[in-house]
């Protein structure tokens, strides 16, 4: 009798805590995909992407200028 009561209590506690955990997890996921949050994430991601593109373009231009200067120096015709 006491074994059954013990396991009934353990099962009830595990079931209750599992359902509370599942509810919290589902609520967090729903909040994560709320339209306002998604819009903020997309806009911040787009801004970061734009900044990365600008930085890559500047680095590419610097590398291009350095390479062009090196080629001009190497292949410049001798002075007359």
N, C-alpha and C positions, 0 to 999 in steps of 0.2 A: 504494500500500500504506500509506504513512504518513498519507495523507488519511483513509483508512478507519479506521485505528487512532485518529487524532485525533478524528474524529466519533463513533466508538464510545465513546471515553472521555468526550467532552462529553455525549453522550446518557445514559450511565450516571450521570454526576455529576448531571445535571439531573433524571433520573428518581429517583435516590436522595433528593436534597434535596427534591424535590416530595412524595415519599411521607412523609418525615419531617415536613414542614410540615403535610401533611394530617392525619397522626396527632395532632400537637400541637393542631391546631385542633379536631378532633373530640373529643379529651379535654377541652379547655377547655369546649366546649359541653355535654358530658355532665356535667361538674362544676357548671356553671352551673345545670343543671336537677335537681340532686340534691335529694331531698325536704327535707333539713334546710335547705339554702340557700333553697329556695323558701318554706318556712315562715317563715324569718327575714325574708325580703323582704316577705312579705305582712303579717306582724305589724308590722314597722316602717312599712310604708305605711299600715296602718290607724291606727297611733298618730299619724302625721303628719297624716292626714286628719282625725282627731278634734281635733287641736290647731288645724287650719285652721278647722274648723267653730266651735270655741269662739271663736276670734279674730274670725271674721266675725259671729257672734252678738253679741259685745260691741261691735263697731264699729257694727252695726245698731242696737243699743239706744242707744248714744251719739247717733247721728244722729237717732233717733226723739225722744229727749229734747230735743235742741237744736231740732228742728223744732216740737215741741209747745210749747216755751217761746216760740219766735218767734211762733207762731200765737196763743197766749194773750195775748202782749203786744200783738199787732196788733188782735185782735178783742175785747179785754177791754172790757166796758161802762164808761163814764165813772163816776167815783165820784159819789155823791149828796150 
